Amino acid sequence: MQSTKERREQYLLCLKEFKIGAIITALFISISCLVSYKLGYGRDPSTIKLILGFPDWVFWGVLVPWTSIVVFTTIYGLAIMKGDEK
C-alpha cells in the first residue's frame, strides 16, 4: 500500500502533465482555427492553391498543426513524460 506522500507526489506529477497537455492542445487548436479562418473564410475560390492535393488553407490550418501536435505528443510521451516506475 502506498503512503500518503507517494500518492500526493503521483497526483502532483499527473496534474503537471495534464496541465502541459491541456495548454499545448488548446494552443494547437487555437492556431488551427485562426489559420483556417484567416486563410479560408471569405476568399475568392480562384485564388486557392493546392499543396499536396489539399487547398492551401487546409494544409496550413489543419494538416500542419495536427501533424505537429501528434509529433509533440509522441516525443513528450516517449522522452519527456515521467512515469511512476519503481
C-alpha positions in Angstrom: 0.0 0.0 0.0 1.3 3.4 -0.9 1.8 6.1 1.7 0.0 9.4 1.5 3.2 11.1 0.5 3.7 8.8 -2.5 0.1 9.2 -3.6 0.4 13.0 -3.3 3.6 13.0 -5.4 1.9 10.9 -8.1 -1.1 13.2 -8.1 1.1 16.3 -8.5 3.0 14.7 -11.3 -0.2 13.8 -13.1 -1.6 17.2 -12.6 1.5 18.8 -14.0 1.4 16.6 -17.1 -2.3 17.2 -17.5 -1.8 21.0 -17.5 1.0 20.7 -20.0 -1.1 18.6 -22.3 -4.2 20.8 -21.9 -2.3 24.0 -22.6 -0.5 22.6 -25.6 -3.6 21.1 -27.1 -5.6 24.3 -26.6 -2.7 26.3 -28.3 -2.6 24.0 -31.3 -6.4 24.0 -31.7 -6.4 27.8 -31.5 -3.7 28.1 -34.1 -5.6 25.6 -36.3 -8.8 27.6 -36.0 -7.2 31.0 -36.5 -5.1 30.0 -39.5 -8.0 28.2 -41.2 -10.3 31.2 -40.6 -7.8 33.7 -41.9 -6.7 31.7 -45.0 -10.1 30.1 -45.9 -13.0 32.3 -45.0 -14.4 34.9 -47.4 -11.8 34.1 -50.0 -12.2 34.1 -53.8 -12.1 30.4 -54.8 -10.0 31.2 -57.8 -7.1 32.3 -55.5 -6.9 28.9 -53.7 -3.8 27.0 -54.5 -3.3 23.2 -53.9 -0.4 21.9 -51.8 0.0 18.1 -51.9 -3.6 17.9 -53.2 -5.1 19.9 -50.4 -6.4 23.5 -50.6 -3.7 25.8 -49.1 -5.8 26.8 -46.1 -6.4 23.1 -45.2 -2.7 22.3 -45.5 -1.6 25.2 -43.3 -4.6 25.3 -41.0 -5.3 21.7 -40.4 -2.6 19.3 -41.7 0.4 21.2 -40.3 -0.9 22.0 -36.8 -2.4 18.5 -36.3 0.7 16.7 -37.6 2.8 18.9 -35.3 0.7 18.1 -32.2 1.0 14.3 -33.0 4.8 14.7 -33.2 4.9 16.7 -30.0 2.7 14.2 -28.1 4.8 11.3 -29.3 8.1 13.0 -28.2 6.6 14.2 -24.9 5.1 10.7 -24.1 8.3 8.8 -25.0 11.1 11.1 -23.9 9.9 13.8 -21.5 7.0 12.5 -19.5 7.9 10.8 -16.3 6.3 7.6 -15.2 6.0 6.1 -11.7 8.1 3.1 -12.5 9.8 1.6 -9.4 
